[in-house]
Amino acid sequence: MKSTASDIQTQLRVAQANATTNLKCKDFTTKAWKIQFISSGGGFSARTVCEYEVDGGVAEEFVSSYNLNPNIVIESLTDSTGTSCDLPVT
């Protein structure tokens, strides 16, 4: 469990560092760095995604993924206001 929490925390820090340093994604101006929590195949994963502007629109690029241990279940997610969120969450 500690390992999983540490791995997710590392992903969050990388996304934050990428956003803070304005790291480009695919040589385009990056609009946002995100972590998406996804339920799939009976398990959960956390994906790092960059969102960038291209041709007057917005596109997303999958950068990396971390699959949670199959014994770990995300029962709920809440934001800073206490509002619960459904998966997938970005």
C-alpha distance (Angstrom), angle and dihedral (degrees) to the residues before:
residue distance angle dihedral
M1 . . .
K2 3.82 . .
S3 3.79 89.5 .
T4 3.81 92.5 52.9
A5 3.80 93.1 48.1
S6 3.79 90.0 48.2
D7 3.81 92.5 48.7
I8 3.83 92.6 50.4
Q9 3.80 90.4 46.2
T10 3.81 89.0 52.7
Q11 3.82 90.6 52.7
L12 3.81 90.3 50.4
R13 3.80 91.4 50.0
V14 3.81 92.5 48.9
A15 3.82 91.5 50.7
Q16 3.81 89.9 47.6
A17 3.82 92.3 48.6
N18 3.82 90.9 48.0
A19 3.81 90.5 51.7
T20 3.81 93.8 44.5
T21 3.81 93.4 50.7
N22 3.83 93.2 42.5
L23 3.79 91.1 -122.3
K24 3.80 109.0 -169.3
C25 3.76 122.0 -124.8
K26 3.81 117.1 -144.2
D27 3.83 88.5 -15.5
F28 3.81 91.4 -65.7
T29 3.78 129.1 116.0
T30 3.78 104.0 -86.9
K31 3.76 115.7 -131.9
A32 3.83 98.3 -173.1
W33 3.79 145.4 -12.1
K34 3.81 113.8 -138.9
I35 3.76 143.0 -178.9
Q36 3.79 113.3 -143.3
F37 3.80 119.5 -160.4
I38 3.79 108.7 -151.9
S39 3.79 134.2 -176.7
S40 3.79 111.4 -146.2
G41 3.76 139.4 149.9
G42 3.79 93.6 2.9
G43 3.82 92.3 -55.3
F44 3.76 141.2 74.6
S45 3.77 133.0 -114.2
A46 3.78 137.5 -174.5
R47 3.80 114.9 -142.2
T48 3.79 128.0 -165.5
V49 3.80 110.4 -140.8
C50 3.78 132.7 177.3
E51 3.78 121.3 -149.7
Y52 3.79 116.7 -152.7
E53 3.78 140.9 173.6
V54 3.78 117.9 -110.1
D55 3.81 132.0 163.5
G56 3.80 92.5 -8.8
G57 3.80 92.8 -52.7
V58 3.78 140.7 79.6
A59 3.81 126.1 -101.1
E60 3.79 133.4 -178.8
E61 3.79 128.2 -138.8
F62 3.80 123.6 -161.5
V63 3.82 107.8 -131.9
S64 3.80 107.1 172.8
S65 3.78 142.2 -18.7
Y66 3.77 137.9 -149.1
N67 3.80 119.1 -160.1
L68 3.76 112.6 -149.8
N69 3.78 119.7 -131.3
P70 3.84 106.9 -85.6
N71 3.82 89.4 -122.0
I72 3.82 90.6 62.7
V73 3.79 117.2 87.2
I74 3.80 126.0 -171.4
E75 3.79 103.4 -142.5
S76 3.78 97.5 175.4
L77 3.78 143.9 -8.8
T78 3.77 125.3 -154.0
D79 3.76 132.0 -172.1
S80 3.79 126.4 -133.6
T81 3.82 91.3 -83.2
G82 3.81 93.0 54.5
T83 3.80 94.3 -106.3
S84 3.80 112.0 144.4
C85 3.79 120.7 -128.3
D86 3.79 132.5 -150.3
L87 3.80 123.0 -135.5
P88 2.92 132.3 -68.8
V89 3.79 92.7 55.1
T90 3.78 124.8 -178.4
